[in-house]
Amino acid sequence: MSNLDRMLRNRWIQLVGIVLIGVISFSLSGAIEGLPIARFLAPQAAVAQRINPDNVWRTVYQNLPDLPLENQYIRKDTGKVDPDNTLVGRFIRYHVYLKGRPPFYRLDWKMTLADYLGVNGVMEESTYPSHDTLRKNPLEGDIAAIDRLNRAQRDALVQALVDAFSPQKEGGR
């Protein structure tokens, strides 16, 4: 690498650094609020903190009452069925906590559906949500339940999840 190449590379790195610092400073100052780029730079993690992923499953089932609950599994500690440990609850926990995917975008939820349908990688029983709190690991039953959904039901599930996690815009949606 010649001296000229090194100098240009260093200048490029400096320029990128300055631009990043400017964007971060600009966004922290609140000056970008209202601009179209604001939605891409806004800290959406703050929204996720206000919306508890562990409670969103109830909203999804209210909107899609025909969705299978898959909540017949027995807890190890009590020996009783846990009615709040549902398919959608585990689906959300897998998506948000295990895979670390944002809950705001359809594509990310579709990737999680693809995981369940076996076309986007292997799901591990040893890390699946509730594997350690239920007597029987629900992974196999959850995969079968998602597989039984038709395309329209899967699309409705994805939309219900995105809607449940999306912040409501002023003046309604």
N, CA, C and O of each residue as an XYZ file, in Angstrom:
692
protein
N       0.851     -1.167      0.000
C       0.000      0.000      0.000
C       0.901      1.236      0.000
O       1.801      1.365      0.831
N       0.652      2.111     -0.914
C       1.490      3.305     -1.034
C       1.111      4.322      0.045
O       0.076      4.217      0.703
N       1.991      5.302      0.193
C       1.734      6.361      1.173
C       0.454      7.126      0.833
O      -0.309      7.500      1.724
N       0.229      7.353     -0.449
C      -0.976      8.065     -0.880
C      -2.226      7.262     -0.511
O      -3.206      7.829     -0.028
N      -2.195      5.935     -0.739
C      -3.321      5.073     -0.386
C      -3.591      5.118      1.117
O      -4.742      5.207      1.544
N      -2.527      5.057      1.913
C      -2.667      5.119      3.366
C      -3.278      6.445      3.807
O      -4.150      6.480      4.676
N      -2.818      7.522      3.208
C      -3.312      8.847      3.563
C      -4.800      8.976      3.214
O      -5.582      9.505      4.004
N      -5.185      8.494      2.037
C      -6.583      8.557      1.627
C      -7.463      7.688      2.535
O      -8.577      8.068      2.897
N      -6.941      6.529      2.886
C      -7.678      5.619      3.764
C      -7.885      6.264      5.137
O      -8.984      6.216      5.688
N      -6.840      6.860      5.680
C      -6.940      7.524      6.983
C      -7.928      8.689      6.931
O      -8.719      8.879      7.855
N      -7.881      9.468      5.849
C      -8.812     10.591      5.703
C     -10.253     10.066      5.623
O     -11.165     10.645      6.213
N     -10.443      8.986      4.902
C     -11.772      8.389      4.770
C     -12.295      7.946      6.141
O     -13.455      8.187      6.475
N     -11.443      7.306      6.922
C     -11.827      6.853      8.258
C     -12.170      8.047      9.136
O     -13.150      8.010      9.880
N     -11.375      9.099      9.055
C     -11.657     10.306      9.836
C     -12.992     10.918      9.436
O     -13.769     11.332     10.297
N     -13.263     10.978      8.135
C     -14.506     11.548      7.645
C     -15.715     10.746      8.145
O     -16.704     11.321      8.598
N     -15.625      9.438      8.059
C     -16.714      8.581      8.529
C     -16.924      8.795     10.029
O     -18.063      8.890     10.487
N     -15.849      8.870     10.784
C     -15.947      9.109     12.219
C     -16.611     10.437     12.535
O     -17.460     10.513     13.423
N     -16.236     11.468     11.824
C     -16.819     12.793     12.049
C     -18.318     12.779     11.719
O     -19.126     13.344     12.455
N     -18.674     12.136     10.620
C     -20.082     12.054     10.237
C     -20.875     11.289     11.301
O     -21.967     11.711     11.680
N     -20.338     10.181     11.778
C     -21.034      9.405     12.808
C     -21.211     10.205     14.083
O     -22.289     10.194     14.677
N     -20.174     10.893     14.510
C     -20.273     11.719     15.711
C     -21.306     12.819     15.509
O     -22.073     13.123     16.423
N     -21.332     13.412     14.331
C     -22.313     14.452     14.035
C     -23.731     13.925     14.075
O     -24.616     14.561     14.648
N     -23.955     12.775     13.476
C     -25.294     12.187     13.451
C     -25.737     11.843     14.867
O     -26.878     12.113     15.243
N     -24.849     11.254     15.647
C     -25.188     10.893     17.024
C     -25.489     12.147     17.838
O     -26.487     12.196     18.557
N     -24.639     13.152     17.730
C     -24.852     14.400     18.469
C     -26.149     15.070     18.039
O     -26.915     15.559     18.870
N     -26.382     15.085     16.752
C     -27.580     15.701     16.190
C     -28.830     14.980     16.698
O     -29.814     15.619     17.070
N     -28.784     13.646     16.709
C     -29.949     12.879     17.143
C     -30.173     13.025     18.639
O     -31.320     13.078     19.084
N     -29.103     13.093     19.424
C     -29.248     13.257     20.866
C     -29.782     14.637     21.235
O     -30.413     14.806     22.278
N     -29.531     15.599     20.394
C     -29.999     16.957     20.676
C     -31.491     17.104     20.412
O     -32.091     18.100     20.815
N     -32.088     16.143     19.753
C     -33.510     16.207     19.438
C     -33.808     17.011     18.192
O     -34.973     17.196     17.840
N     -32.782     17.491     17.520
C     -32.980     18.348     16.352
C     -33.527     17.586     15.152
O     -34.066     18.202     14.233
N     -33.402     16.261     15.138
C     -33.880     15.519     13.974
C     -35.326     15.076     14.125
O     -35.905     14.525     13.189
N     -35.923     15.313     15.302
C     -37.302     14.902     15.508
C     -38.186     15.560     14.454
O     -38.093     16.764     14.220
N     -39.025     14.781     13.835
C     -39.905     15.302     12.798
C     -39.352     15.121     11.395
O     -40.105     15.188     10.424
N     -38.048     14.892     11.271
C     -37.471     14.648      9.955
C     -37.679     13.185      9.582
O     -37.736     12.336     10.472
N     -37.795     12.864      8.296
C     -38.024     11.475      7.893
C     -36.939     10.517      8.381
O     -37.227      9.355      8.664
N     -35.720     10.980      8.481
C     -34.637     10.084      8.912
C     -34.725      9.767     10.400
O     -34.082      8.826     10.865
N     -35.501     10.528     11.148
C     -35.587     10.356     12.599
C     -36.058      8.963     12.972
O     -35.586      8.405     13.963
N     -36.975      8.385     12.207
C     -37.485      7.073     12.584
C     -36.429      5.984     12.462
O     -36.535      4.943     13.111
N     -35.411      6.214     11.636
C     -34.344      5.233     11.505
C     -33.279      5.413     12.577
O     -32.617      4.454     12.974
N     -33.120      6.636     13.038
C     -32.083      6.913     14.021
C     -32.614      6.929     15.444
O     -31.830      6.885     16.392
N     -33.926      6.989     15.611
C     -34.514      7.071     16.949
C     -34.230      5.792     17.719
O     -34.248      4.702     17.147
N     -33.972      5.920     18.995
C     -33.696      4.738     19.807
C     -34.975      3.951     20.068
O     -35.713      4.249     21.007
N     -35.235      2.945     19.234
C     -36.461      2.179     19.372
C     -36.413      1.231     20.557
O     -37.441      0.671     20.940
N     -35.242      1.041     21.142
C     -35.157      0.220     22.342
C     -35.979      0.842     23.461
O     -36.514      0.127     24.308
N     -36.083      2.161     23.473
C     -36.882      2.836     24.489
C     -38.342      2.426     24.370
O     -39.023      2.266     25.384
N     -38.831      2.255     23.146
C     -40.201      1.805     22.941
C     -40.358      0.386     23.462
O     -41.359      0.063     24.100
N     -39.375     -0.458     23.192
C     -39.439     -1.848     23.656
C     -39.469     -1.907     25.174
O     -40.074     -2.815     25.744
N     -38.822     -0.951     25.840
C     -38.836     -0.937     27.295
C     -40.222     -0.564     27.819
O     -40.630     -1.051     28.874
N     -40.947      0.283     27.108
C     -42.289      0.666     27.535
C     -43.289     -0.438     27.247
O     -44.273     -0.580     27.973
N     -43.062     -1.218     26.210
C     -43.947     -2.321     25.843
C     -43.290     -3.597     26.325
O     -42.266     -4.013     25.782
N     -43.860     -4.215     27.327
C     -43.281     -5.418     27.913
C     -43.574     -6.621     27.015
O     -44.730     -7.021     26.881
N     -42.545     -7.197     26.404
C     -42.764     -8.339     25.511
C     -43.471     -9.507     26.187
O     -44.137    -10.306     25.528
N     -43.322     -9.600     27.510
C     -43.946    -10.713     28.219
C     -45.466    -10.574     28.332
O     -46.147    -11.534     28.695
N     -45.998     -9.402     28.030
C     -47.448     -9.184     28.113
C     -48.117     -9.013     26.760
O     -49.345     -8.995     26.681
N     -47.344     -8.889     25.706
C     -47.903     -8.634     24.373
C     -48.729     -9.816     23.866
O     -49.647     -9.624     23.069
N     -48.423    -11.019     24.308
C     -49.142    -12.186     23.818
C     -50.649    -12.055     24.041
O     -51.438    -12.533     23.226
N     -51.049    -11.416     25.130
C     -52.480    -11.245     25.411
C     -53.157    -10.406     24.312
O     -54.256    -10.727     23.861
N     -52.487     -9.340     23.897
C     -53.013     -8.476     22.842
C     -53.155     -9.249     21.537
O     -54.150     -9.105     20.827
N     -52.161    -10.064     21.229
C     -52.199    -10.848     19.989
C     -53.377    -11.817     20.013
O     -54.091    -11.949     19.019
N     -53.585    -12.497     21.146
C     -54.710    -13.426     21.233
C     -56.062    -12.701     21.220
O     -57.047    -13.259     20.738
N     -56.127    -11.482     21.736
C     -57.368    -10.705     21.643
C     -57.695    -10.402     20.181
O     -58.858    -10.431     19.778
N     -56.659    -10.113     19.395
C     -56.851     -9.797     17.980
C     -57.018    -11.035     17.114
O     -57.643    -10.973     16.055
N     -56.465    -12.159     17.555
C     -56.538    -13.407     16.789
C     -56.995    -14.543     17.714
O     -56.190    -15.403     18.072
N     -58.266    -14.557     18.101
C     -58.738    -15.550     19.083
C     -58.687    -16.995     18.599
O     -58.745    -17.912     19.418
N     -58.582    -17.221     17.301
C     -58.527    -18.592     16.779
C     -57.121    -19.175     16.771
O     -56.932    -20.345     16.436
N     -56.150    -18.377     17.133
C     -54.768    -18.849     17.183
C     -54.624    -19.889     18.297
O     -55.160    -19.692     19.387
N     -53.912    -20.992     18.044
C     -53.774    -22.016     19.097
C     -53.010    -21.473     20.306
O     -52.007    -20.775     20.160
N     -53.503    -21.808     21.500
C     -52.852    -21.365     22.736
C     -51.627    -22.210     23.074
O     -50.612    -21.680     23.526
N     -51.717    -23.499     22.862
C     -50.623    -24.415     23.220
C     -50.157    -24.152     24.651
O     -48.957    -24.074     24.916
N     -51.097    -24.018     25.556
C     -50.767    -23.718     26.945
C     -51.130    -24.863     27.889
O     -51.489    -24.637     29.045
N     -51.034    -26.074     27.391
C     -51.398    -27.252     28.170
C     -50.213    -27.847     28.938
O     -50.356    -28.882     29.588
N     -49.065    -27.212     28.867
C     -47.853    -27.761     29.476
C     -47.838    -27.556     30.993
O     -48.341    -26.560     31.511
N     -47.251    -28.521     31.677
C     -47.231    -28.537     33.143
C     -45.907    -27.970     33.646
O     -44.834    -28.329     33.160
N     -46.005    -27.081     34.624
C     -44.818    -26.482     35.236
C     -44.098    -27.512     36.113
O     -44.736    -28.326     36.779
N     -42.787    -27.465     36.104
C     -41.981    -28.357     36.940
C     -42.176    -28.053     38.423
O     -42.298    -28.969     39.236
N     -42.204    -26.766     38.774
C     -42.211    -26.387     40.183
C     -43.567    -26.568     40.871
O     -43.607    -26.852     42.068
N     -44.678    -26.410     40.142
C     -45.992    -26.511     40.779
C     -46.724    -27.799     40.437
O     -47.625    -28.211     41.168
N     -46.346    -28.442     39.332
C     -47.055    -29.637     38.894
C     -48.417    -29.320     38.284
O     -49.241    -30.213     38.086
N     -48.645    -28.042     37.988
C     -49.921    -27.626     37.425
C     -49.717    -27.009     36.045
O     -48.628    -26.544     35.708
N     -50.792    -27.014     35.254
C     -50.765    -26.387     33.935
C     -50.577    -24.883     34.124
O     -51.176    -24.279     35.013
N     -49.746    -24.297     33.287
C     -49.507    -22.860     33.334
C     -50.269    -22.223     32.176
O     -49.771    -22.217     31.050
N     -51.470    -21.686     32.424
C     -52.297    -21.162     31.328
C     -51.704    -19.919     30.663
O     -52.086    -19.581     29.542
N     -50.781    -19.238     31.335
C     -50.169    -18.031     30.765
C     -48.924    -18.330     29.932
O     -48.355    -17.418     29.333
N     -48.502    -19.564     29.886
C     -47.331    -19.950     29.094
C     -47.852    -20.435     27.738
O     -48.127    -21.620     27.550
N     -47.981    -19.490     26.798
C     -48.650    -19.768     25.528
C     -47.674    -19.842     24.353
O     -46.513    -19.447     24.452
N     -48.182    -20.353     23.257
C     -47.418    -20.414     22.018
C     -46.913    -19.031     21.626
O     -45.728    -18.863     21.339
N     -47.802    -18.039     21.610
C     -47.400    -16.692     21.190
C     -46.418    -16.086     22.194
O     -45.489    -15.383     21.796
N     -46.607    -16.344     23.465
C     -45.663    -15.850     24.461
C     -44.269    -16.406     24.243
O     -43.281    -15.675     24.307
N     -44.194    -17.703     23.985
C     -42.886    -18.326     23.722
C     -42.320    -17.851     22.389
O     -41.110    -17.659     22.262
N     -43.185    -17.660     21.397
C     -42.774    -17.156     20.077
C     -42.126    -15.784     20.231
O     -41.076    -15.517     19.646
N     -42.755    -14.918     21.019
C     -42.219    -13.575     21.258
C     -40.892    -13.653     22.008
O     -39.926    -12.989     21.632
N     -40.841    -14.453     23.059
C     -39.588    -14.563     23.832
C     -38.463    -15.118     22.971
O     -37.326    -14.658     23.071
N     -38.762    -16.102     22.126
C     -37.749    -16.638     21.218
C     -37.236    -15.532     20.305
O     -36.028    -15.372     20.130
N     -38.152    -14.775     19.729
C     -37.825    -13.716     18.770
C     -36.997    -12.604     19.411
O     -35.942    -12.229     18.899
N     -37.489    -12.080     20.541
C     -36.873    -10.906     21.163
C     -35.644    -11.266     21.986
O     -34.591    -10.649     21.824
N     -35.761    -12.249     22.860
C     -34.691    -12.539     23.815
C     -33.650    -13.517     23.278
O     -32.451    -13.302     23.451
N     -34.097    -14.580     22.632
C     -33.144    -15.594     22.177
C     -32.456    -15.184     20.878
O     -31.233    -15.277     20.767
N     -33.232    -14.732     19.898
C     -32.648    -14.333     18.614
C     -32.202    -12.879     18.605
O     -31.391    -12.494     17.762
N     -32.709    -12.062     19.520
C     -32.318    -10.654     19.589
C     -32.819     -9.828     18.424
O     -32.191     -8.840     18.043
N     -33.941    -10.225     17.859
C     -34.497     -9.496     16.716
C     -35.415     -8.376     17.209
O     -36.096     -8.525     18.223
N     -35.427     -7.264     16.491
C     -36.336     -6.186     16.893
C     -37.786     -6.590     16.622
O     -38.064     -7.290     15.648
N     -38.702     -6.154     17.476
C     -40.101     -6.559     17.320
C     -40.942     -5.629     16.459
O     -42.165     -5.764     16.427
N     -40.314     -4.688     15.759
C     -41.047     -3.645     15.047
C     -41.262     -3.923     13.568
O     -42.040     -3.224     12.919
N     -40.584     -4.938     13.018
C     -40.571     -5.094     11.567
C     -41.095     -6.461     11.140
O     -40.762     -7.491     11.726
N     -41.927     -6.434     10.096
C     -42.510     -7.666      9.557
C     -41.436     -8.670      9.128
O     -41.556     -9.867      9.388
N     -40.393     -8.174      8.474
C     -39.356     -9.077      7.977
C     -38.718     -9.882      9.110
O     -38.457    -11.075      8.956
N     -38.471     -9.238     10.232
C     -37.872     -9.952     11.358
C     -38.809    -11.029     11.897
O     -38.361    -12.123     12.240
N     -40.104    -10.731     11.974
C     -41.064    -11.740     12.426
C     -41.171    -12.881     11.420
O     -41.348    -14.040     11.797
N     -41.062    -12.540     10.130
C     -41.106    -13.590      9.108
C     -39.871    -14.486      9.201
O     -39.949    -15.684      8.928
N     -38.738    -13.910      9.584
C     -37.534    -14.728      9.795
C     -37.758    -15.693     10.955
O     -37.324    -16.844     10.903
N     -38.433    -15.225     11.999
C     -38.728    -16.106     13.127
C     -39.699    -17.199     12.706
O     -39.539    -18.352     13.107
N     -40.704    -16.856     11.902
C     -41.599    -17.889     11.362
C     -40.798    -18.910     10.563
O     -41.044    -20.112     10.656
N     -39.847    -18.429      9.784
C     -39.013    -19.327      8.985
C     -38.195    -20.259      9.889
O     -37.957    -21.414      9.535
N     -37.769    -19.762     11.046
C     -37.081    -20.633     12.008
C     -37.999    -21.782     12.414
O     -37.587    -22.942     12.418
N     -39.241    -21.455     12.755
C     -40.202    -22.464     13.195
C     -40.565    -23.435     12.069
O     -40.850    -24.608     12.314
N     -40.550    -22.935     10.849
C     -40.897    -23.793      9.707
C     -39.701    -24.581      9.192
O     -39.823    -25.359      8.246
N     -38.547    -24.377      9.816
C     -37.359    -25.164      9.485
C     -36.613    -24.722      8.247
O     -35.823    -25.494      7.703
N     -36.836    -23.505      7.785
C     -36.159    -23.048      6.571
C     -35.129    -21.944      6.833
O     -34.552    -21.396      5.894
N     -34.900    -21.621      8.103
C     -33.971    -20.538      8.412
C     -32.978    -20.929      9.496
O     -32.452    -20.068     10.201
N     -32.726    -22.194      9.625
C     -31.767    -22.621     10.642
C     -32.401    -23.596     11.608
O     -33.589    -23.908     11.525
N     -31.580    -24.067     12.522
C     -32.001    -25.079     13.485
C     -32.328    -24.410     14.815
O     -31.583    -23.556     15.297
N     -33.447    -24.811     15.395
C     -33.818    -24.309     16.717
C     -33.331    -25.322     17.753
O     -33.504    -26.529     17.583
N     -32.733    -24.828     18.809
C     -32.156    -25.692     19.841
C     -33.144    -25.913     20.983
O     -33.665    -24.955     21.555
N     -33.398    -27.172     21.310
C     -34.284    -27.495     22.430
C     -33.742    -26.970     23.749
O     -34.504    -26.555     24.622
N     -32.434    -26.989     23.888
C     -31.812    -26.620     25.167
C     -31.895    -25.129     25.482
O     -31.641    -24.725     26.617
N     -32.249    -24.302     24.490
C     -32.351    -22.867     24.728
C     -33.751    -22.324     24.468
O     -33.992    -21.128     24.632
N     -34.665    -23.184     24.067
C     -36.008    -22.729     23.716
C     -36.736    -22.196     24.955
O     -36.604    -22.768     26.037
N     -37.505    -21.105     24.811
C     -38.220    -20.546     25.957
C     -39.072    -21.583     26.689
O     -39.786    -22.369     26.066
N     -38.987    -21.571     27.994
C     -39.723    -22.442     28.918
C     -39.204    -23.877     28.954
O     -39.810    -24.723     29.610
N     -38.114    -24.171     28.277
C     -37.573    -25.533     28.320
C     -37.183    -25.936     29.741
O     -37.204    -27.113     30.102
N     -36.830    -24.932     30.530
C     -36.351    -25.221     31.880
C     -37.433    -25.089     32.956
O     -37.192    -25.439     34.111
N     -38.610    -24.593     32.601
C     -39.667    -24.419     33.596
C     -40.837    -25.381     33.406
O     -41.658    -25.548     34.307
N     -40.914    -26.011     32.241
C     -42.006    -26.950     31.971
C     -41.488    -28.380     31.966
O     -40.334    -28.625     31.612
N     -42.336    -29.324     32.358
C     -41.920    -30.734     32.387
C     -41.535    -31.241     31.000
O     -40.560    -31.976     30.844
N     -42.317    -30.837     29.994
C     -42.026    -31.238     28.617
C     -41.650    -29.996     27.827
O     -42.339    -28.979     27.900
N     -40.574    -30.072     27.082
C     -40.148    -28.945     26.255
C     -41.221    -28.693     25.186
O     -41.581    -29.610     24.447
N     -41.727    -27.467     25.100
C     -42.809    -27.185     24.147
C     -42.351    -26.970     22.706
O     -43.186    -26.735     21.833
N     -41.055    -27.043     22.435
C     -40.554    -26.732     21.098
C     -41.245    -27.543     20.008
O     -41.730    -26.978     19.027
N     -41.292    -28.848     20.172
C     -41.867    -29.710     19.135
C     -43.340    -29.375     18.883
O     -43.773    -29.302     17.733
N     -44.102    -29.172     19.953
C     -45.513    -28.820     19.813
C     -45.706    -27.443     19.187
O     -46.635    -27.231     18.408
N     -44.816    -26.505     19.534
C     -44.918    -25.164     18.974
C     -44.605    -25.162     17.483
O     -45.268    -24.481     16.701
N     -43.594    -25.927     17.099
C     -43.266    -26.041     15.674
C     -44.451    -26.633     14.913
O     -44.800    -26.158     13.833
N     -45.063    -27.665     15.478
C     -46.217    -28.296     14.824
C     -47.394    -27.321     14.733
O     -48.090    -27.285     13.718
N     -47.619    -26.536     15.781
C     -48.725    -25.572     15.779
C     -48.509    -24.491     14.724
O     -49.444    -24.125     14.012
N     -47.287    -23.979     14.619
C     -46.988    -22.963     13.599
C     -47.112    -23.575     12.202
O     -47.599    -22.922     11.279
N     -46.677    -24.817     12.049
C     -46.749    -25.500     10.765
C     -48.201    -25.703     10.316
O     -48.483    -25.705      9.118
N     -49.121    -25.872     11.273
C     -50.541    -26.076     10.935
C     -51.234    -24.782     10.501
O     -52.308    -24.830      9.903
N     -50.630    -23.633     10.797
C     -51.230    -22.368     10.371
C     -51.116    -22.226      8.861
O     -50.092    -22.574      8.274
N     -52.164    -21.717      8.237
C     -52.065    -21.472      6.802
C     -51.380    -20.116      6.582
O     -51.083    -19.393      7.533
N     -51.143    -19.799      5.338
C     -50.393    -18.577      5.027
C     -51.104    -17.320      5.538
O     -50.459    -16.415      6.068
N     -52.413    -17.264      5.382
C     -53.171    -16.099      5.845
C     -53.073    -15.964      7.368
O     -52.952    -14.854      7.887
N     -53.124    -17.079      8.075
C     -53.002    -17.035      9.540
C     -51.597    -16.589      9.964
O     -51.447    -15.827     10.919
N     -50.587    -17.058      9.262
C     -49.214    -16.639      9.586
C     -49.042    -15.147      9.309
O     -48.422    -14.437     10.101
N     -49.586    -14.668      8.192
C     -49.501    -13.235      7.891
C     -50.242    -12.403      8.938
O     -49.776    -11.337      9.340
N     -51.404    -12.903      9.376
C     -52.170    -12.192     10.406
C     -51.397    -12.163     11.726
O     -51.420    -11.161     12.440
N     -50.717    -13.256     12.046
C     -49.891    -13.308     13.256
C     -48.778    -12.279     13.187
O     -48.555    -11.537     14.143
N     -48.082    -12.230     12.068
C     -46.998    -11.261     11.890
C     -47.528     -9.835     12.041
O     -46.926     -9.018     12.738
N     -48.653     -9.536     11.390
C     -49.208     -8.182     11.473
C     -49.654     -7.852     12.890
O     -49.440     -6.735     13.360
N     -50.268     -8.806     13.574
C     -50.713     -8.569     14.950
C     -49.523     -8.297     15.867
O     -49.613     -7.463     16.768
N     -48.414     -8.993     15.644
C     -47.209     -8.772     16.449
C     -46.611     -7.395     16.178
O     -46.259     -6.674     17.111
N     -46.498     -7.035     14.918
C     -45.957     -5.715     14.565
C     -46.845     -4.618     15.157
O     -46.347     -3.649     15.732
N     -48.157     -4.778     15.012
C     -49.087     -3.781     15.552
C     -48.976     -3.675     17.070
O     -49.017     -2.577     17.625
N     -48.837     -4.806     17.734
C     -48.774     -4.811     19.192
C     -47.505     -4.117     19.705
O     -47.526     -3.496     20.768
N     -46.429     -4.220     18.971
C     -45.163     -3.615     19.406
C     -44.950     -2.202     18.866
O     -44.086     -1.482     19.365
N     -45.708     -1.798     17.870
C     -45.501     -0.477     17.263
C     -46.113      0.602     18.140
O     -47.238      0.459     18.617
N     -45.369      1.684     18.351
C     -45.931      2.780     19.130
C     -47.069      3.411     18.340
O     -46.993      3.567     17.121
N     -48.115      3.766     19.054
C     -49.266      4.393     18.405
C     -48.895      5.814     18.010
O     -48.336      6.565     18.809
N     -49.205      6.173     16.789
C     -48.925      7.525     16.314
C     -49.979      8.477     16.877
O     -51.113      8.082     17.150
N     -49.581      9.736     17.045
C     -50.519     10.739     17.538
C     -51.686     10.847     16.577
O     -51.507     10.845     15.360
N     -52.882     10.942     17.137
C     -54.073     11.078     16.290
C     -54.589      9.742     15.815
O     -55.495      9.696     14.984
N     -54.033      8.641     16.323
C     -54.490      7.304     15.931
C     -53.784      6.807     14.703
O     -53.003      7.520     14.073
N     -54.079      5.545     14.368
C     -53.450      4.921     13.198
C     -54.463      4.655     12.152
O     -54.129      4.132     11.089
